[in-house]
């Protein structure tokens, strides 16, 4: 018999220069314990988690390992003002190569104006970004999205996830190149 449960995933970025990322997953009591305590853009010291080989089917970052936090894990916000929050890194994938990535990836296409793919915005992404994108569609915005689910539905489809990170006209080099294209 299967009972009800909950799951909470976060993407952690190391403070090192390479910005290594790892997914951390919490189930049931741990998910409830940490859901309201972890915030985007803050720095934390984490202990008493378990590191294991990543299940790439459910992973949202490119790492061979993932972390699981339990109700006994400790998560303390780092108060040191000298610690910088690492910038989120994108792993851009050309549209014509998405079929190779039936996993979660980021997306960009600079190879041809004839290629397109539909991104489905869900929940808060649809509510808060959908209208903003509609209002600026005639200005050809460049949209960078991290952590999409790549699915095979009548071709490739890209639904957002609760942890998808969306930037419009971001000032990173790949977006600036695409904008000038």
PyMOL commands that set and color helices and strands:
alter all, ss='L'
color gray80, all
select helices_A, chain A and resi 28-35+95-100+124-135+137-139+173-180
alter helices_A, ss='H'
color red, helices_A
select strands_A, chain A and resi 7-13+21-27+44-47+50-53+65-69+74-77+104-105+119-120+143-152+156-168
alter strands_A, ss='S'
color yellow, strands_A
deselect
rebuild
show_as cartoon
